[in-house]
Amino acid sequence: MLARLERAGVELVSITQRFNDDSLEKIMPIMLALFDEYLAVDAGSRIRRAMRANAERTFHNGVV
């Protein structure tokens, strides 16, 4: 996925992290993307668990 974005000319811009022109410049965006993916998967897992618990308690999980 990152290679495809790179070929399309997409560049990672971060307000909170500063990248220097050294070897870390290449690895940091990959590490940040992996960490973001981990957080997304983890959040999805927690949301599914909470929704399942709500359903078991006969609470409504959505809009009417």
PyMOL commands that set and color helices and strands:
alter all, ss='L'
color gray80, all
select helices_A, chain A and resi 2-7+24-56
alter helices_A, ss='H'
color red, helices_A
deselect
rebuild
show_as cartoon
